[in-house]
Amino acid sequence: MTDLYYYFGLVRTADMEFDQPKSIGAFVLLLLILVGGTFSSPMPTNISAMVSVGLLVFGVLTFYIGIKHGEFRATR
């Protein structure tokens, strides 16, 4: 079965190594892209700021839930 993973180019979850700097870096990069796109849109600046705060809060919340879920899965 392991050979099929490598044959089809699939990555097993056990092979993914995300440490804290990689995870936070990916999160910050994605957040910067989203916020940059929001501010470059034709919306007024105050609306863009409100949307960006919502993106930040949602991103931090889902990042935290994802970390806790990963910790739960790692212990089972």
N, C-alpha and C positions, 0 to 999 in steps of 0.2 A: 504494500500500500504506500509506503514511503516513496518508492520510485515513481509512482503516479504523480505525487505532489511536485517533484522536480521535473518530470516529463512535461507536464502541462503548465509549468511555471507558476504554480500556486505556492503560496507561503502559508505554512501552518502557523497558528497563533503562538505555539511554543517557540517558534524561531524569531518572533518579533521582540526586540529588546528596546524598550522605551524607558529611559531614565528621566530624572526630573528635568535636567536642562533641555533635552530633546523635546519633551512634552510641552514645556512652557514656551520654548522657542517656536514650535509649530503653532501653538495657540496664539501667541503674540503676532506672528506673521499673518495668520488667517484674520485675526482681528484688525490689523492694520489695513489689509486689503479691503475688508468690509467697510471700515470707517472711511477710508479714502474714497471708495466708490460712493458712499453716502454723501460725503461733502462735495464731491464733484458732480453730483446730480443737480438738476435745476430747482431743487426745493430751496425754500428760504433757509438761512443759516440757523435760525432758532429751531426749526423743525428738524433739520439735520442733526443738531446737537441732542435733541430729545431722542431721536431714533438711535443715535450712537450710544447713548447711555443705556437704552434698552438692550441693544446688542451686547454691550459689555456685561450687563447683569445676567442676561440669558446665557452668555458664553461662560462666565465664571460658574454659574449654577450647574450647567451641563458638564463642565470640566470636572467639578467636584463630584457630581454623581457618577461620572465615568470612572474616576479614580477609585471611589468607594466600591463600585461594582467590580472593577478589576481586582481589588484587594480581596473581595469576597470570593471571586472565582479562583484566585490563586491559592486560597486556603481550602478549597473543596476538591 
